[in-house]
Amino acid sequence: MSRKLVVVFLTMLVLVGAMGLKTAVVAHSDGSLIMAQGGAPQPPIPWKQGGAPQPPIPWKQGGAPQPPIPWK
Amino acid sequence: MLGPYEYAVWLICSLLEVAVLVCAFKKDALRRYLFLNVNTAASLVISIARYNILSHYGFTSKEYLYFYFYSDALLTITLYFALVSLYSLVFAELKAARYVRLGTVVLLSGTALFSYAVVQQSSAKLVTHFVVELSQNLYFVGLVLTYVLWAAVLKMRETRMRLIQLILSMGVYFSLFAANFAMQNLYHMRGSFFEYLTPLFGCFLPMSWAYTFWRVPEEARLAPSRLAVVPR
């Protein structure tokens, strides 16, 4: 097997491992996100799922005019 | 809403990023660790831009929300390249730069494809959800890649102390976020504790990089026996 194929195989293995780990970690997720690059505070996530009812998603576009967003 | 704690942590984090760039410049590590410095500089610029947007539009505005998540994806990609540049340094003696480049492209493309596959059927705003999903997935890819790199360092008995410190700092950083995220999801302890803790983790990477550039010279070497005994 050529070295290039070995590299592709190893990267796929890493990808499968990483996605498997992610699936395991977010199995009980409430929709929160892991990102926090830098010290800036993370904004509230509109698509967060949980016990509470989901607020209207600001970017949900359609034919109808967008309703006023409560937090604007 | 944001209190003095959030602003203080944000400011400290930005100052630490300035410290990384100054230390790298002073200790002649700007070009050797180019992608690490690019990531730090990008993080600093984005921090300033985020502050501008936050002060203009507010914390819960769409503008801040979009800018935050898009810029976070950009930073995650630069962090991914910073990590890959450490691979290039570790495998430099094996003349494996070509294979590292190939692996980088294949892994990034694979992650992007996987992210697209996840969001393509369930999202109204495809691009935004794709960006967020890609950013999330790259975090976990970075975590696995760091541990693979650490295994390679142990196996190859790498002795360059600065390089080892940088790899370990990446490992601790990714692990802190993953562990914090897992704990949050496991115990659903939103609110007080984790929301105070999470922004602090963002300061860890610039702090450890600034320390490494300032205190650990490029010529410093570790005795191989101090890393681990690996049977051959």
Interface residues (C-beta under 8 A of the other chain):
Chain A: R3 K4 V7 V8 L10 T11 M12 V14 L15 G17 A18 M19 L21 K22 V25 V26 A27 H28 S29 D30 S32 L33 I34 M35 A36 Q37 G38 G39 A40 P41 Q42 P43 P44 P46 W47 I57 P58 W59 K60 Q61 I69 W71 K72
Chain B: L2 E6 V9 W10 L11 I12 C13 S14 E17 S43 I46 S47 R50 Y51 L54 F59 T60 S61 K62 Y64 L65 Y68 F69 S71 D72 L75 T76 L79 Y99 L102 G103 V106 L107 G110 T111 F114 A124 K125 T128 H129 V132 S135 Q136 N137 Y139 F140 V141 L143 V144 L145 V148 F177 A178 F181 A182 Q184 N185 L186 H188 R190 T198 P199 F201 G202 C203
